[in-house]
Amino acid sequence: MRSLLSAAIAAAALMLAAPGFAGAQDEPPPPKAEPAPALPDAPIPYTTLHPKRSAKPKPKPTAAPSAAVGVAGMVAPPRQAGAPPSVPPKATAPKLTAAIAPAPPPPAQPGARLGPGQPLPPAELEAFVDGVVRDAMQREHIAGVTVSVVQNGQVVLKKGYGFASLRPARAVDPDRTLFRIGSITKTFTWIAVMKEVEAGRMRLDQPVNLYLPEKVQVKDQGFDQPIRVINLMDHSPGFEDRALGHLFEDSFDRVRPLEVYLRQERPKRVRAPGLVSSYSNYGAALAGEAAAWTSGKPYERLIEEDILGPARMAYTSFREPHPAKAGLPPPMPAALAADVSDGFRWSGTGFQRRAYEYVEQIAPAGAGSSTAGDMARYLLLQLGNGSLEGAAVYGPATAQAFRTPIRPTPPGINGWAHGFIVHTLPGGFKGYGHDGGTLSFFSNMTVVPQLNLGLFVATNTESGAALSARLAPAVLQQFYAPPQSFPRAASPELAGRGELFNGYYLGTRRAYSGLEGFVMRIARAGVNVTVTPDGRLVLADMTGASTWVPEGPVEDGRFIAPQDESRLAFLMKDGRATGFLPGGGSILYERVSAWQKPSRLAWLAGLTAFAAVATLLGLIVRSRRDFRQSATQARASLVQNIQAGLWLAALMLFGLFVSSATADLAPLMYGWPSPLIVLASACALVASALTLVTVLVLPAIWSGGRRVDSWSYLRKFSFTATVAIYLAFAVMLGSWGALSPWSG
């Protein structure tokens, strides 16, 4: 059952891509309604990037400026229901902060091949990348890879490997072949949001509802604090995370407009905003819709006109190849569509082409496609603080924001630099960027301002995630970090203090109810933490195990990987861990009781199966004398026999669902909810309801009839034990969301 959710959560955790530029048609303008009041024609005051969060929402923006890093931003007056935002008359452009000064590079380390001021040698870089990529393609069965590296304002490496399609055969061309870039799309969305802040049409410290059409505004759901724009940028809006059945689509007929998607797939709010960073595709999509609403342009055209056009990224698109359809953005231009790479999976005997992954319904979170050549220009844009070849796409204050984490975090843990992930890289360098993933495409974008260096890699096969994640650190380790000849040592002190950390930790990035919540909890939503006798910390989930060693005093709860710069930090309270943050900072794992372990559910499932089989076997092996029973006992026996059949059917259907889900993620994502899991849930629900009946008749079972016409004490005890097992299993299934067949 747990392997089923390994499949489910892997799919749910995937990150999306976004659409783009290159001559796409304009959408029809948004419907006209009563215009909102225009912003005043006056200089726009500075406002802080780090707003103070008040307990109550305020309809009017605060007027006090901040002395912190400034970005122009005045909140627009609330619009009338259904009215699109009006574009204010030209205002005096405010002065922004000076261009961002890169952090000083760490000193050259003994043994490193290059110092911080020395550029990469192109020939050696190409030879190294060739070795890493080709080795991974062979060992990990990756069909195609595209790579670009820039430094000091120049493209140092731009290369394609393998193939983009099999029929017809088409090699990867770094300048023409478009790969899905997944959640790297979100970085374009954050640039669009910050440009609206620069223009004075949006402010980071204001509720996002001020910038959304009424139909998609976030509901209170019992929370007093509003979700602010900045909460979306550090993934702290407090949403649960749902993905199955709607994050990706393999049929264009199921694709919906962004506004419809946001209204129909609205997640539950499970915590107050601003408390915990827990990755949210839905939050990024809300941000894209807000930027589109305040700019008066559909999202795709906004990105094309404000980012892709000025950056001359002609082979990047946030549109998708499909027929024209009313209500949806026009499709990707045919010239680009012909160069889109197929997605693949390795079947064990060869590569299988996957269906196109439509992400248009949640485009700001991940619908983008691009080439290595265009992504090289995007890297140069970021390293140029928003300017490329004399064209300014965004201002210096926005560039500063993309290097400034919103919230403080322990060393080595991402603090979300206004939507950008912060990486700790070999050699002590800081990288800023994002990674992305769909079912078939995996990508990574990293800029290292201290080295004036940027790297991009994308793969077109479901097995490409590891390569996309490790290429940038491998380049830094090879050229700018000292060689590491042995792993970091275990800690004898940790060996004797395992009780501080041992336990089961449940992640916040998951659905919190229903069948999807059940599936997520069984798979990668949880992590088991143990300390080995030799003093290593081990994190184990359905995908495997990782080891860690202390970085500093054990009671500080900071750990580092033995062989790279990955880190995690435990939250300590009264000398005991209550949770931990992985280095990515996109999820919090909270310590929970042992009864919330999937292994406990599996144990109860085994007991339930044993009790059900024993009940049915009893009909065959029970002697005639054991058939003596009262009328109540006879009816209770019939109910228990029906229960046994239902529980066995439910367990077998769950098993079939597991086997089908683990064979390939695509049917799980596209075909959710599977008829198998719905039927299994229905059988378990009826069996659980019958359990309540048997609980109610237990007193009559024990008190009814004389010995000559009643069950023996052994059979009464067996019946009671079976009821207790079924009840415990039903309670756990219900609390995990498995008894709601309608929730799919």
C-alpha positions in Angstrom: 0.0 0.0 0.0 2.9 2.4 0.8 4.4 1.9 -2.7 1.2 3.1 -4.1 1.6 6.4 -2.5 5.2 6.5 -3.5 3.8 6.8 -6.9 1.1 9.3 -5.9 3.3 11.7 -4.0 6.0 11.6 -6.6 3.5 12.8 -9.1 2.0 15.3 -6.7 5.4 16.8 -5.8 6.2 17.4 -9.5 6.6 21.0 -10.5 5.2 22.6 -13.6 6.3 24.7 -16.5 5.0 27.8 -18.3 4.1 29.2 -21.8 6.0 31.8 -23.8 6.8 34.2 -26.7 7.6 34.0 -30.4 4.8 35.4 -32.4 1.9 33.9 -30.6 -1.5 35.6 -31.4 -3.0 37.9 -28.9 -5.9 36.8 -26.9 -9.1 38.8 -27.0 -9.1 41.6 -24.4 -10.7 40.8 -21.0 -14.4 41.6 -20.9 -15.1 45.2 -20.1 -16.9 46.1 -16.9 -17.2 49.1 -14.7 -13.6 50.5 -14.5 -11.9 50.8 -11.1 -10.6 54.2 -9.9 -7.3 55.0 -11.4 -4.2 55.4 -9.3 -3.1 59.0 -8.7 -0.7 60.6 -11.1 2.0 61.2 -8.6 5.3 59.6 -7.5 4.8 56.3 -5.9 6.2 55.9 -2.4 8.7 53.3 -1.4 7.5 50.3 0.6 9.4 47.6 2.3 10.0 44.1 0.8 9.5 42.6 4.2 6.0 43.8 5.3 4.9 43.6 8.9 2.0 41.1 9.2 -1.0 42.3 11.1 -3.5 40.0 12.7 -6.4 41.5 10.9 -6.8 42.3 7.2 -6.8 46.0 6.4 -8.8 47.2 3.4 -6.5 50.3 2.9 -2.7 50.1 2.4 -0.5 51.5 5.0 1.2 54.7 4.0 4.4 54.6 6.0 7.5 53.9 4.0 10.3 51.7 5.1 14.0 52.3 5.3 14.6 48.8 4.1 15.4 47.9 0.5 12.7 49.6 -1.5 10.5 48.7 -4.4 7.9 51.1 -5.7 4.5 49.9 -4.8 1.1 51.4 -3.9 -1.9 49.2 -3.5 -4.7 49.8 -6.0 -8.1 50.8 -4.6 -10.5 47.9 -4.2 -12.3 47.2 -7.5 -16.0 46.8 -7.9 -17.0 43.1 -8.3 -16.1 41.7 -11.7 -14.3 44.8 -12.9 -10.8 44.4 -14.4 -8.1 46.7 -13.2 -7.6 49.9 -15.0 -4.1 51.0 -16.0 -3.1 54.2 -14.2 -2.0 57.3 -16.1 1.7 57.6 -16.4 3.2 58.4 -13.1 6.6 59.9 -12.3 9.0 57.0 -12.2 10.2 56.5 -8.6 13.9 56.3 -7.8 14.9 52.8 -6.9 17.8 51.4 -5.0 21.1 51.1 -6.6 22.0 48.0 -8.6 22.6 45.0 -6.5 26.2 44.4 -5.4 27.1 40.7 -5.5 28.2 39.2 -2.3 32.0 39.0 -2.1 33.2 35.6 -3.2 34.7 33.3 -0.6 38.5 33.2 -0.7 40.2 30.6 -3.0 40.4 27.3 -1.2 43.6 25.2 -1.2 43.3 22.5 -3.7 40.6 24.1 -5.8 41.4 24.2 -9.5 40.2 27.8 -10.0 39.9 30.8 -7.7 36.7 32.9 -7.6 38.1 35.4 -10.1 39.2 32.9 -12.7 36.8 31.9 -15.5 35.9 28.4 -16.6 38.1 27.0 -19.3 35.6 26.2 -22.1 37.3 23.1 -23.5 37.8 21.5 -20.0 34.2 22.5 -19.0 32.8 20.8 -22.2 34.8 17.7 -21.6 33.7 17.5 -18.0 30.0 18.1 -18.8 30.2 15.6 -21.7 31.4 12.9 -19.3 28.8 13.6 -16.6 25.9 13.8 -19.1 26.8 10.8 -21.2 27.5 8.6 -18.2 24.0 9.5 -16.8 22.3 9.0 -20.1 23.7 5.5 -20.3 23.3 4.4 -16.7 19.9 6.2 -16.0 18.4 5.7 -19.4 17.8 9.3 -20.4 16.8 10.0 -24.0 17.8 13.6 -24.4 19.6 16.4 -22.5 20.2 20.1 -23.2 22.7 22.2 -21.4 23.9 25.8 -21.3 26.6 27.6 -19.2 27.3 31.3 -19.1 29.9 33.3 -17.4 31.1 36.9 -17.4 28.4 37.9 -20.0 29.3 35.2 -22.4 27.9 31.8 -23.4 30.7 29.3 -22.4 28.8 26.1 -23.3 25.6 25.3 -25.2 25.0 21.7 -26.2 22.4 19.1 -26.9 22.7 15.4 -26.3 20.6 12.4 -27.5 17.3 12.8 -29.3 14.1 14.8 -29.0 11.9 12.4 -31.0 12.1 8.8 -32.3 9.6 9.0 -35.2 10.9 10.9 -37.0 14.4 10.7 -35.5 15.3 14.2 -34.3 18.5 15.1 -32.4 18.4 17.6 -29.6 19.5 21.1 -30.9 20.3 23.5 -28.1 19.1 26.5 -30.1 15.9 25.0 -31.5 14.7 22.1 -29.4 12.1 23.2 -26.7 12.1 21.3 -23.4 9.5 21.7 -20.8 11.1 23.7 -18.0 8.6 22.8 -15.2 8.6 25.1 -12.2 11.3 27.2 -13.5 8.2 28.9 -15.1 7.5 30.3 -11.6 10.6 32.5 -11.8 9.0 34.3 -14.8 5.8 34.7 -12.8 7.7 36.3 -9.9 9.4 38.7 -12.3 6.0 39.6 -13.7 4.7 40.2 -10.1 7.7 42.4 -9.2 7.2 44.4 -12.4 3.7 45.1 -11.3 5.1 46.2 -8.0 7.6 48.5 -9.8 4.7 49.9 -11.8 2.7 50.7 -8.6 -0.2 48.4 -9.4 0.6 45.9 -6.7 2.2 45.8 -3.3 3.8 42.9 -1.6 2.4 43.5 1.9 -1.2 43.7 0.8 -3.8 40.9 0.6 -3.7 39.1 -2.8 -7.5 39.4 -3.0 -7.1 43.1 -3.9 -5.5 42.0 -7.2 -7.8 39.1 -8.1 -11.2 38.9 -9.9 -13.9 38.2 -7.4 -14.6 34.6 -8.5 -11.1 33.4 -7.7 -10.5 35.4 -4.5 -9.2 33.4 -1.6 -12.0 32.5 1.0 -11.4 33.1 4.7 -12.1 29.4 5.6 -12.0 30.4 9.3 -8.7 32.3 9.2 -8.5 35.9 10.3 -5.2 36.8 8.5 -5.4 37.4 4.8 -3.0 35.8 2.4 -0.6 38.5 1.2 1.3 38.7 -2.1 4.6 38.0 -0.3 3.1 34.8 1.2 2.9 33.4 -2.3 6.5 34.3 -3.0 7.8 32.3 0.0 5.2 29.5 -0.4 3.6 30.3 3.0 -0.1 30.9 2.1 -1.1 27.9 4.2 -2.7 25.8 1.5 -2.8 22.1 1.4 -1.2 20.6 -1.8 -3.3 18.6 -4.2 -2.2 17.4 -7.6 -3.8 14.2 -8.7 -6.2 14.4 -11.6 -5.7 18.1 -12.5 -2.1 19.3 -12.2 -1.3 17.7 -15.6 -3.7 16.7 -18.4 -3.0 14.3 -21.3 -6.2 15.3 -23.1 -6.7 18.8 -24.4 -10.5 18.4 -23.9 -9.9 18.5 -20.2 -7.8 21.7 -20.2 -9.6 24.7 -18.6 -8.9 28.4 -18.5 -6.7 29.5 -15.6 -9.5 31.5 -13.9 -11.8 28.4 -14.1 -9.1 26.1 -12.7 -8.4 28.4 -9.8 -12.0 28.5 -8.9 -12.7 24.8 -9.3 -9.5 23.4 -7.7 -9.3 25.8 -4.8 -7.4 23.9 -2.0 -8.2 24.0 1.7 -6.4 26.4 3.9 -4.8 24.3 6.6 -2.7 26.9 8.5 -2.4 30.6 9.0 -0.4 32.4 6.3 3.2 33.3 6.9 3.9 30.5 9.4 5.4 27.7 7.3 6.9 27.5 3.8 5.2 24.5 2.1 5.5 24.5 -1.7 2.3 25.5 -3.5 1.7 25.3 -7.2 -1.7 26.8 -6.6 -0.2 29.8 -4.8 2.1 30.5 -7.8 -0.9 30.3 -10.2 -2.7 32.8 -8.0 0.2 35.2 -8.3 0.2 34.8 -12.1 -3.5 35.5 -12.2 -3.0 38.6 -10.0 -0.2 40.0 -12.2 -2.4 39.4 -15.3 -5.4 41.1 -13.7 -3.5 44.2 -12.6 -1.7 44.6 -15.9 -4.9 44.1 -17.9 -3.1 41.4 -20.1 -3.7 37.7 -20.2 -0.9 35.8 -18.5 0.7 34.4 -21.6 0.8 37.8 -23.4 2.0 39.5 -20.2 5.1 37.2 -20.1 5.7 37.6 -23.8 5.5 41.4 -23.9 7.1 42.2 -20.6 9.9 39.6 -20.4 10.4 37.3 -23.4 10.3 40.1 -26.0 12.7 42.5 -24.3 15.0 39.6 -23.5 14.8 38.4 -27.1 13.9 34.9 -26.0 12.2 34.0 -29.3 12.4 30.2 -28.7 10.6 30.2 -25.4 6.8 29.8 -25.0 4.3 29.6 -22.3 1.7 28.4 -24.7 1.1 24.8 -25.7 0.5 23.1 -29.0 -3.2 22.4 -29.5 -6.1 23.5 -31.7 -7.6 26.9 -31.1 -10.4 26.8 -28.5 -12.7 29.6 -27.2 -11.8 30.7 -23.7 -8.3 29.4 -23.8 -5.1 31.3 -24.9 -4.2 30.9 -28.6 -1.8 27.9 -29.1 1.9 27.9 -29.5 3.0 29.0 -33.0 3.4 26.1 -35.4 7.0 26.9 -36.0 7.8 26.4 -32.3 5.5 23.4 -31.9 7.4 21.5 -34.5 10.6 21.8 -32.4 9.1 20.7 -29.0 10.8 17.6 -27.6 8.8 14.5 -26.9 8.7 13.2 -23.3 9.9 9.6 -22.6 10.0 6.8 -20.1 12.3 3.8 -20.1 10.3 0.6 -20.2 13.2 -1.8 -19.5 13.6 -2.6 -23.2 13.5 0.8 -24.8 12.2 4.3 -24.7 8.4 4.9 -24.8 7.0 8.2 -26.0 4.6 9.8 -23.5 1.6 11.9 -24.3 2.0 15.6 -24.3 1.6 17.1 -20.8 -0.8 20.0 -20.8 -0.2 22.5 -18.0 -2.0 25.5 -19.5 -4.8 25.3 -16.9 -2.2 26.3 -14.2 0.2 28.0 -16.5 2.0 30.4 -14.1 3.1 27.5 -12.1 4.7 25.5 -14.8 3.6 25.7 -18.5 6.9 27.0 -20.0 9.0 25.5 -22.7 12.4 26.8 -23.8 15.7 25.9 -25.4 19.2 25.9 -23.9 20.1 28.9 -26.0 17.2 31.0 -24.7 17.8 29.9 -21.2 21.4 31.1 -21.6 19.9 34.6 -22.3 17.7 34.2 -19.2 20.7 33.4 -17.1 22.6 36.4 -18.5 19.5 38.6 -17.7 19.6 37.5 -14.1 23.3 38.0 -13.8 22.9 41.4 -15.3 20.5 42.5 -12.5 17.5 42.6 -14.9 19.3 44.1 -17.9 20.5 42.3 -21.0 22.3 43.9 -24.0 21.1 47.4 -22.9 17.4 46.4 -22.4 16.1 46.6 -18.8 13.5 43.9 -18.1 13.3 44.7 -14.4 14.9 47.2 -12.1 17.7 47.0 -9.6 15.4 46.8 -6.5 13.7 43.7 -8.0 17.2 42.3 -8.7 18.0 42.8 -5.1 14.8 41.1 -4.0 15.8 38.0 -6.0 18.9 37.8 -3.8 17.1 38.6 -0.5 15.4 35.8 1.4 12.0 36.8 2.8 12.3 34.8 6.1 15.4 33.9 8.2 16.3 30.3 8.1 19.1 28.1 9.6 22.4 28.1 7.7 22.1 26.0 4.5 18.3 26.1 4.4 16.5 28.0 1.6 14.8 31.1 2.7 13.0 31.8 -0.6 14.6 34.9 -2.2 11.3 36.3 -3.3 10.4 33.1 -5.2 13.9 32.0 -6.1 15.5 28.9 -4.4 18.8 29.6 -2.6 21.3 26.8 -2.9 24.4 26.1 -0.9 27.0 25.0 -3.4 30.4 23.4 -3.2 33.2 25.8 -2.3 30.9 27.9 0.0 29.1 29.6 -2.9 25.5 30.7 -3.0 23.3 29.8 -5.9 19.9 31.2 -6.8 17.4 29.7 -9.2 14.8 27.0 -9.4 14.3 23.4 -10.5 11.4 22.0 -12.4 9.7 18.7 -13.1 6.8 17.3 -15.0 6.1 13.5 -15.5 8.8 13.4 -18.2 10.9 16.5 -18.1 13.3 17.6 -15.3 15.3 20.8 -15.3 17.5 23.0 -13.1 18.6 26.7 -13.4 21.3 28.1 -11.1 23.0 31.4 -11.1 26.1 32.0 -8.9 26.6 35.8 -8.7 29.9 35.5 -6.8 31.3 33.8 -9.9 29.2 35.6 -12.5 28.2 32.1 -13.5 24.9 30.6 -14.7 24.0 27.0 -15.5 20.9 25.4 -17.1 20.1 21.7 -17.7 17.0 19.9 -18.8 16.2 16.3 -19.6 13.2 14.7 -21.5 12.9 11.4 -19.6 11.2 10.5 -16.3 14.6 9.1 -15.1 16.4 12.5 -15.5 15.7 14.1 -12.2 19.0 13.1 -10.6 21.1 14.4 -13.4 19.3 17.8 -13.5 19.8 18.1 -9.8 23.5 17.2 -9.6 25.0 18.9 -12.7 25.5 22.4 -11.3 27.0 21.2 -8.0 29.2 18.9 -9.9 30.6 21.7 -12.0 31.3 23.8 -8.9 32.9 20.9 -7.2 35.1 20.1 -10.2 36.4 23.7 -10.8 35.9 25.9 -7.7 36.0 23.6 -4.7 38.8 21.6 -3.1 38.6 17.8 -3.8 36.8 15.8 -1.2 38.5 12.5 -0.8 36.6 11.0 2.0 33.1 11.4 3.6 32.4 13.4 6.7 32.9 11.3 9.8 30.1 10.0 12.1 29.5 11.5 15.5 30.0 9.4 18.7 28.1 12.1 20.6 25.1 11.6 18.3 25.2 7.8 18.8 24.2 8.2 22.5 21.5 10.8 21.9 19.3 9.2 19.3 16.2 9.8 21.5 16.4 13.5 20.5 15.6 12.8 16.9 14.2 9.2 16.5 10.7 9.2 15.3 8.2 9.6 12.4 7.9 12.9 10.7 4.9 13.9 8.5 5.4 16.5 5.7 3.2 19.5 5.3 3.2 19.4 1.5 0.2 17.0 1.0 -3.5 16.8 0.7 -5.0 16.8 4.2 -8.2 14.8 3.6 -9.9 12.4 1.2 -8.5 9.7 -1.0 -5.6 11.8 -2.2 -4.7 12.6 1.4 -4.7 8.9 2.1 -2.5 8.1 -0.9 -0.1 10.9 0.0 0.3 9.8 3.6 1.2 6.3 2.6 4.0 7.4 0.2 6.6 10.1 0.5 4.6 12.4 2.8 6.3 10.8 5.8 9.9 10.2 6.8 11.3 7.8 9.5 14.3 9.2 11.4 16.7 6.9 13.3 20.2 7.3 14.7 22.7 4.5 14.0 25.0 3.0 16.6 28.0 4.6 15.0 26.5 8.1 15.1 24.8 8.8 11.8 21.3 10.2 11.3 19.2 8.2 8.7 16.2 9.5 6.9 14.1 6.8 5.2 11.0 7.0 3.1 9.5 5.1 0.2 12.2 6.4 -2.2 15.1 5.2 -0.2 17.4 6.4 2.7 19.9 9.2 3.2 22.5 9.6 5.9 23.6 12.8 7.7 26.1 13.8 10.3 26.0 16.7 12.8 27.2 20.1 11.7 28.1 21.6 15.1 26.8 20.6 18.5 24.2 17.8 18.4 21.7 19.8 20.4 21.6 22.5 17.7 20.0 20.0 15.4 21.9 21.0 12.2 23.1 18.2 9.9 25.1 18.0 6.7 25.4 15.2 4.1 28.6 13.2 4.4 29.6 13.8 0.7 28.1 17.1 -0.4 26.8 20.4 0.8 23.1 19.3 1.4 21.8 20.3 4.8 18.8 19.9 7.0 17.9 21.6 10.3 15.8 20.2 13.1 13.5 22.4 15.1 14.3 21.9 18.8 12.1 22.5 21.7 12.9 21.6 25.3 15.9 19.6 24.1 13.9 17.5 21.7 13.2 17.7 17.9 9.7 18.7 16.9 10.3 18.8 13.2 12.9 19.4 10.5 13.5 21.5 7.4 15.3 20.0 4.4 17.7 22.2 2.6 15.2 23.2 -0.1 13.0 24.9 2.5 9.9 23.9 0.5 8.4 21.7 3.2 8.3 21.2 7.0 8.3 17.7 8.4 6.5 17.6 11.8 7.1 14.9 14.4 3.9 12.8 14.9 2.9 9.8 17.0 4.0 6.3 16.1 0.3 5.5 15.2 0.5 7.8 12.2 3.2 5.6 10.6 2.1 3.7 7.4 3.7 0.6 9.0 1.0 0.7 11.7 -1.6 0.9 9.0 0.0 -2.0 7.2 0.1 -4.0 10.5 -3.6 -3.4 11.1 -4.3 -4.3 7.4 -2.6 -7.6 8.0 -4.6 -8.3 11.1 -7.8 -7.4 9.3 -7.0 -9.8 6.5 -6.2 -12.6 9.0 -9.4 -12.0 10.9 -11.5 -11.9 7.7 -9.9 -15.2 6.4 -10.4 -16.8 9.8 -14.0 -15.8 9.9 -14.7 -17.3 6.5 -12.8 -20.5 7.3 -14.8 -20.8 10.5 -17.9 -21.5 8.3 -16.1 -24.6 6.9 -14.3 -26.0 9.9 -16.8 -25.2 12.7 -18.5 -28.4 14.2 -22.2 -28.8 14.2 -22.3 -28.2 18.0 -20.7 -24.7 17.5 -23.7 -23.7 15.4 -25.8 -23.4 18.5 -26.7 -19.7 18.7 -29.3 -17.2 19.7 -31.2 -15.2 17.0 -29.1 -12.1 17.7 -25.9 -14.1 17.4 -27.0 -15.6 14.1 -27.6 -12.2 12.7 -24.3 -10.9 14.0 -22.5 -13.9 12.5 -24.1 -13.1 9.1 -23.0 -9.4 9.4 -19.5 -10.5 10.3 -19.3 -12.9 7.3 -20.4 -10.0 5.0 -17.8 -7.8 6.6 -15.0 -10.3 6.1 -15.8 -10.5 2.4 -15.9 -6.7 2.1 -12.6 -6.2 3.9 -10.9 -8.8 1.7 -12.3 -7.2 -1.4 -11.1 -3.8 -0.3 -7.6 -5.0 0.5 -7.4 -6.8 -2.9 -8.6 -3.7 -4.8 -6.1 -1.5 -2.9 -3.4 -4.0 -3.9 -4.4 -3.9 -7.6 -4.4 -0.1 -7.4 -0.9 -0.2 -5.9 0.5 -2.4 -8.7 -1.0 -0.3 -11.4 0.1 3.0 -9.9 3.7 1.9 -9.4 4.0 0.6 -12.9 3.6 4.1 -14.4 2.8 7.4 -12.8 1.0 8.8 -15.8 -2.3 6.8 -15.3 -2.3 7.8 -11.7 -1.9 11.5 -12.5 -4.3 11.6 -15.5 -6.8 8.9 -14.5 -7.3 10.0 -10.9 -9.4 8.8 -9.2 -8.9 5.2 -10.4 -12.0 3.1 -10.3 -10.0 0.6 -8.3 -9.3 2.9 -5.4 -12.9 4.3 -5.5 -14.3 0.8 -5.3 -11.8 -0.2 -2.6 -12.8 2.8 -0.6 -16.5 2.0 -1.0 -16.0 -1.6 0.2 -14.0 -0.4 3.2 -16.7 2.2 4.0 -19.5 -0.3 4.0 -17.4 -2.8 6.1 -16.7 0.0 8.6 -20.4 0.9 8.8 -21.2 -2.8 9.6 -18.5 -2.7 12.2 -20.5 -0.1 14.1 -23.5 -2.5 14.0 -21.4 -5.3 15.5 -20.1 -3.0 18.2 -23.7 -2.2 19.2 -24.7 -5.8 19.5 -21.7 -6.9 21.5 -23.6 -6.8 24.9 -26.3 -9.0 23.4 -23.7 -11.4 22.1 -22.2 -11.9 25.6 -25.5 -12.0 27.5 -27.9 -13.8 25.1 -29.1 -17.3 25.6 -28.3 -20.4 27.8 -25.2 -22.4 27.0 -27.3 -25.0 25.1 -28.5 -22.3 22.6 -25.6 -19.8 22.7 -22.1 -19.5 21.5 -19.2 -20.8 23.5 -17.0 -18.4 25.4 -14.2 -19.0 22.9 -16.4 -18.0 19.9 -17.7 -14.9 21.8 -14.1 -13.9 22.5 -13.1 -14.5 18.8 -16.1 -12.4 17.6 -15.1 -9.6 20.0 -11.5 -9.7 19.0 -12.5 -9.5 15.3 -14.8 -6.5 16.0 -11.9 -4.7 17.8 -9.5 -5.3 14.9 -12.0 -4.1 12.3 -12.9 -1.1 14.5 -9.2 0.0 14.9 -8.6 -0.5 11.1 -11.7 1.5 10.3 -10.8 4.4 12.6 -7.3 4.7 11.1 -8.6 4.5 7.5 -11.3 7.1 8.3 -8.8 9.5 10.0 -6.5 9.2 6.9 -9.3 9.9 4.4 -9.6 6.4 2.9 -13.3 6.0 3.7 -14.5 8.8 1.4 -15.0 7.3 -2.1 -16.8 10.5 -3.2 -13.6 12.6 -2.5 -11.8 11.6 -5.7 
